[in-house]
Amino acid sequence: MKAMRKFYEEYADVLFTQYGFRAWIDLKNNDVSESYRARNQATIAIMIENANSGMIWKLYERIPEIKKTLDTVYVKK
């Protein structure tokens, strides 16, 4: 989240638009894409929510197969 906040504070005017995040940004050459990738938008929203609340990870841990695997891998002593 710190990196996302820093990008927002310094590059919001070019990185974020009414359509969402740009596909890429090249800070070295001062260039940004004119396109957007829809698949990036959903992934970024999920990562932001998970960083804020942990909701995605909590839901993920409820899946029986995942819970069993986590219990096996992280044996509590």
Backbone torsions as a table, in degrees:
resi	resn	phi	psi	omega
1	MET	NA	-31.2	179.1
2	LYS	-62.6	-42.2	179.6
3	ALA	-64.7	-42.6	179.5
4	MET	-62.4	-41.9	178.9
5	ARG	-63.1	-42.9	-179.9
6	LYS	-63.0	-45.5	177.1
7	PHE	-59.9	-42.6	-179.6
8	TYR	-62.7	-45.9	-177.5
9	GLU	-64.7	-37.4	-174.2
10	GLU	-97.0	-27.2	-172.1
11	TYR	-130.7	18.3	-176.3
12	ALA	-56.6	-36.6	-176.7
13	ASP	-65.5	-24.7	178.7
14	VAL	-110.6	-27.9	-175.4
15	LEU	-84.2	-36.1	-177.7
16	PHE	-112.9	132.2	178.7
17	THR	-132.1	-177.5	178.9
18	GLN	-62.8	-17.8	-179.6
19	TYR	-96.0	-4.7	-179.4
20	GLY	115.5	-155.3	-179.3
21	PHE	-76.8	142.1	173.6
22	ARG	-70.0	158.7	-177.9
23	ALA	-64.5	-37.7	178.5
24	TRP	-158.6	161.7	176.3
25	ILE	-140.3	135.2	179.6
26	ASP	-116.3	97.5	-176.2
27	LEU	-71.3	-31.0	-179.0
28	LYS	-64.3	-41.3	-177.9
29	ASN	-103.1	9.0	178.3
30	ASN	53.0	53.4	-176.2
31	ASP	-135.2	146.8	176.4
32	VAL	-134.9	156.5	179.2
33	SER	-75.3	156.2	174.4
34	GLU	-98.1	0.3	-177.0
35	SER	-114.4	169.5	-179.7
36	TYR	-131.9	148.8	178.2
37	ARG	-114.8	114.6	-177.0
38	ALA	-59.6	-37.3	-178.8
39	ARG	-64.7	-27.8	176.3
40	ASN	-68.3	-36.3	-174.8
41	GLN	-61.4	-47.7	-178.8
42	ALA	-65.7	-43.9	-179.7
43	THR	-61.5	-43.1	-179.8
44	ILE	-65.2	-42.4	178.9
45	ALA	-61.6	-41.8	179.2
46	ILE	-65.1	-43.4	179.8
47	MET	-64.4	-39.5	179.5
48	ILE	-65.1	-45.4	179.1
49	GLU	-61.6	-43.7	-179.5
50	ASN	-64.7	-38.4	177.7
51	ALA	-66.1	-36.1	-179.0
52	ASN	-74.9	-44.8	-171.3
53	SER	-121.1	-17.4	-175.0
54	GLY	75.6	7.5	-174.4
55	MET	-58.6	-43.1	-177.1
56	ILE	-63.4	-45.4	179.3
57	TRP	-64.7	-40.0	178.4
58	LYS	-62.3	-42.4	177.3
59	LEU	-65.3	-41.3	179.9
60	TYR	-60.2	-41.9	-178.8
61	GLU	-66.9	-18.7	179.6
62	ARG	-78.4	-16.5	179.6
63	ILE	-67.2	121.9	-174.0
64	PRO	-52.4	-42.4	-179.0
65	GLU	-66.4	-36.8	178.5
66	ILE	-70.5	-43.9	179.0
67	LYS	-58.4	-45.6	179.3
68	LYS	-61.5	-43.3	179.6
69	THR	-64.4	-45.5	179.2
70	LEU	-62.4	-40.6	178.6
71	ASP	-64.0	-35.1	179.6
72	THR	-73.9	-45.0	-177.1
73	VAL	-71.3	-44.6	-178.3
74	TYR	-104.7	71.8	-178.6
75	VAL	-65.8	126.6	179.7
76	LYS	-84.8	131.7	-178.5
77	LYS	-104.2	NA	NA
